[in-house]
């Protein structure tokens, strides 16, 4: 469905954010991108969404260049900070913006459906800038789901959501036919978001591509990716050093 071939990219001439990365996303995949802050997860999603263009290498979507109206409807990206996505005067107009730009005939029905699904009905006539962080995240998510994309890209999707909405989102994604790629540094969420895992190291290098459970059980890999660290503490007056993972206990 989506193929990256030796892709490299940097926001500055002397700093590579993604370095020679090759991978394939198959239709129906549920993929988690794991990595510490600053490893290139957000940049990789922007490359997949066509918002950034590789400086070397190539990206193809269904064997064609990722651009045009059809690609924009097929591929949707949820930004880590929802404020970057919201600019309409009301929540209703925000959710309807994409369908109307694409001239979809059932725009109003789609808005009503996803507003209900995400509990946004009472907020439809509110200005988005007055909402809480979690409410803004729900609106941004509704703006994507209303398009019924085939490829959904999520950047830290749980960042501002309450636990109940995170649970709803996980169930909705796993039950859907959408291909999903979700980036996070939250190890406890990774196993619930997908079955395949890409682990990025510094400079956007691909350290691992395989089952999520195997990645989460590989402490050496997690340490190399800066998702685990060595923690010093004392027992009975003796200093010990342990490799420590804070938000995934392996159970």
PyMOL commands that set and color helices and strands:
alter all, ss='L'
color gray80, all
select helices_A, chain A and resi 41-48+69-74+82-85+91-101+107-117+121-123+128-130+133-145+163-175+187-193+202-204+212-216+219-224
alter helices_A, ss='H'
color red, helices_A
select strands_A, chain A and resi 2-9+18-25+30-34+56-61+75-78+151-155+179-184+196-200+206-211+229-235+238-244
alter strands_A, ss='S'
color yellow, strands_A
deselect
rebuild
show_as cartoon
